[in-house]
């Protein structure tokens, strides 16, 4: 059995997802190497989403497109 968000909790979660200020706080925490967690209390349970910072891996050189340099004719 999978618990579902009630209508009120769903709307609070949806508003959080669309909150630009809240998203910026999360991004800043991740850039500082901190995890970011969001909790949502419902009648049945407490939901928790956690984002962990990860390193950006470089692309292998053999997978990069080879393009000639752009030259100006000025």
C-alpha positions as CSV (number, residue, x, y, z in Angstrom):
1,X,0.0,0.0,0.0
2,X,1.4,3.4,-1.0
3,X,0.4,6.4,1.1
4,X,-0.9,9.4,-0.8
5,X,-0.7,13.0,-0.1
6,X,-4.1,14.5,0.9
7,X,-5.3,17.5,-1.1
8,X,-3.9,20.1,1.3
9,X,-0.5,18.5,1.5
10,X,-0.3,18.1,-2.2
11,X,-1.0,21.8,-2.7
12,X,1.6,22.8,-0.1
13,X,4.2,20.5,-1.8
14,X,3.3,21.9,-5.2
15,X,3.7,25.5,-3.9
16,X,7.1,24.6,-2.5
17,X,8.2,23.2,-5.9
18,X,7.2,26.5,-7.5
19,X,8.8,28.7,-4.9
20,X,11.9,30.4,-6.5
21,X,13.2,31.8,-3.3
22,X,13.0,28.4,-1.7
23,X,14.8,26.8,-4.7
24,X,17.6,29.4,-4.4
25,X,18.0,28.5,-0.7
26,X,18.3,24.8,-1.6
27,X,20.8,25.6,-4.4
28,X,23.0,27.7,-2.1
29,X,23.0,25.0,0.5
30,X,24.0,22.4,-2.1
31,X,26.8,24.6,-3.4
32,X,28.2,25.0,0.1
33,X,28.3,21.2,0.3
34,X,25.4,20.8,2.6
35,X,22.4,18.6,2.1
36,X,19.0,20.2,1.7
37,X,15.8,18.6,3.2
38,X,12.2,19.4,2.8
39,X,9.6,18.0,5.2
40,X,5.9,17.9,4.8
41,X,3.6,16.9,7.6
42,X,0.3,15.2,6.7
43,X,-2.4,13.6,8.7
44,X,-1.0,10.1,8.0
45,X,2.8,10.7,8.1
46,X,5.7,13.0,7.6
47,X,7.2,13.1,4.2
48,X,10.9,14.0,3.8
49,X,12.8,14.7,0.6
50,X,16.5,15.1,0.8
51,X,19.0,16.4,-1.8
52,X,22.7,15.7,-1.4
53,X,25.5,17.6,-3.0
54,X,27.4,15.8,-5.7
55,X,30.6,16.6,-7.7
56,X,30.3,17.4,-11.3
57,X,32.2,14.8,-13.3
58,X,34.1,15.9,-16.4
59,X,33.0,14.5,-19.7
60,X,35.4,12.1,-21.4
61,X,37.3,13.8,-24.1
62,X,36.4,11.2,-26.7
63,X,32.7,12.0,-26.3
64,X,33.0,15.8,-26.9
65,X,32.0,17.0,-30.4
66,X,34.8,18.2,-32.5
67,X,34.1,21.6,-34.0
68,X,36.4,23.9,-35.8
69,X,37.1,27.2,-34.0
70,X,34.9,30.1,-34.9
71,X,36.9,32.8,-36.7
72,X,35.9,36.4,-37.2
73,X,36.4,37.9,-40.6
74,X,36.7,41.5,-39.4
